[in-house]
Amino acid sequence: MKLYYSKGACSLSPHIVALEAGLAVELVSVDLRTGTTFDGTDFKKVNPKGYVPTLVLDNGETLTEGPAIVQYLADQVPNKALIPGHGSLARYRAIEWLNFISTELHKSFGPLFTPQAPEASKVAAKENLGKRLDYVNQELNGKEYLLGSQFSVADAYLFTVLSWTPHFQIDLSSRANVAAFMERVRIRPAVQAALRAEGLTSGGNN
Ligand SMILES: N[C@@H](CCC(=O)N[C@@H](CS)C(=O)NCC(=O)O)C(=O)O
């Protein structure tokens, strides 16, 4: 399998999941500014949507959308329990979190990463993120990870997205459960390995 990624981007989430799962995944870096891979290939030929993460399977099929990719990877190695089994309520809890992170957190960073976005939209995005983070902080009360004591794909995605907060002066330290979660995930050996492989020492970039 090949995982198309960009340093510190949301592709860090499936990168972490692949390492947690012990799957052999070849990393292919993409320059999102030029839309090309490291060897000059037009990335739109791989994924017409032009964004990472993109997973190319050994049979040549292409899978896109982070929440779909992490579920696919986790399901390859069920004994690692990176996602609850199909049909269980816990599975839908994981999907519930993946959707929340995708639509309420990940995409809320959009204006912050867009230099030409109006200041008012940046302020509104930060306010919205603040409210959502308060909710996550409440949900993590008494829990190690989003689903309880077991690390899951949702945690890899949450960690990835929240690793962007320092770039925008979004304070996690006042949200003690979130801050403790970030540290708990950061020190996992697979997470450390993913950060090192992307040339990141403490977290993601975008
Ligand atoms: N809906 C996609 C969004 C992925 C996404 O936003 N990727 C960003 C990096 S975090 C990207 O590649 N942006 C470049 C672009 O959209 O051209 C997913 O959830 O996987």
The ligand as an SDF file (V2000), in Angstrom:
LIG
                    3D

 20 19  0  0  0  0  0  0  0  0999 V2000
  -12.1560   15.6190    3.0680 N   0  0  0  0  0  0  0  0  0  0  0  0
  -10.7410   15.3230    3.1090 C   0  0  0  0  0  0  0  0  0  0  0  0
   -9.9880   16.6130    3.3610 C   0  0  0  0  0  0  0  0  0  0  0  0
   -8.5000   16.3860    3.3760 C   0  0  0  0  0  0  0  0  0  0  0  0
   -7.7600   17.6950    3.5200 C   0  0  0  0  0  0  0  0  0  0  0  0
   -8.3170   18.7170    3.9300 O   0  0  0  0  0  0  0  0  0  0  0  0
   -6.4570   17.6370    3.2100 N   0  0  0  0  0  0  0  0  0  0  0  0
   -5.6340   18.8240    3.2200 C   0  0  0  0  0  0  0  0  0  0  0  0
   -4.4570   18.6670    4.1690 C   0  0  0  0  0  0  0  0  0  0  0  0
   -4.9980   18.5110    5.8690 S   0  0  0  0  0  0  0  0  0  0  0  0
   -5.0670   19.0210    1.8190 C   0  0  0  0  0  0  0  0  0  0  0  0
   -4.4810   18.1180    1.2460 O   0  0  0  0  0  0  0  0  0  0  0  0
   -5.2950   20.2190    1.2640 N   0  0  0  0  0  0  0  0  0  0  0  0
   -4.8160   20.5400   -0.0450 C   0  0  0  0  0  0  0  0  0  0  0  0
   -5.9230   20.8670   -1.0010 C   0  0  0  0  0  0  0  0  0  0  0  0
   -7.1240   20.7690   -0.6300 O   0  0  0  0  0  0  0  0  0  0  0  0
   -5.6090   21.2380   -2.1130 O   0  0  0  0  0  0  0  0  0  0  0  0
  -10.4260   14.2720    4.1730 C   0  0  0  0  0  0  0  0  0  0  0  0
  -11.0920   14.2940    5.2260 O   0  0  0  0  0  0  0  0  0  0  0  0
   -9.5340   13.4380    3.9680 O   0  0  0  0  0  0  0  0  0  0  0  0
  1  2  1  0
  2  3  1  0
  2 18  1  0
  3  4  1  0
  4  5  1  0
  5  6  2  0
  5  7  1  0
  7  8  1  0
  8  9  1  0
  8 11  1  0
  9 10  1  0
 11 12  2  0
 11 13  1  0
 13 14  1  0
 14 15  1  0
 15 16  2  0
 15 17  1  0
 18 19  2  0
 18 20  1  0
M  END
$$$$
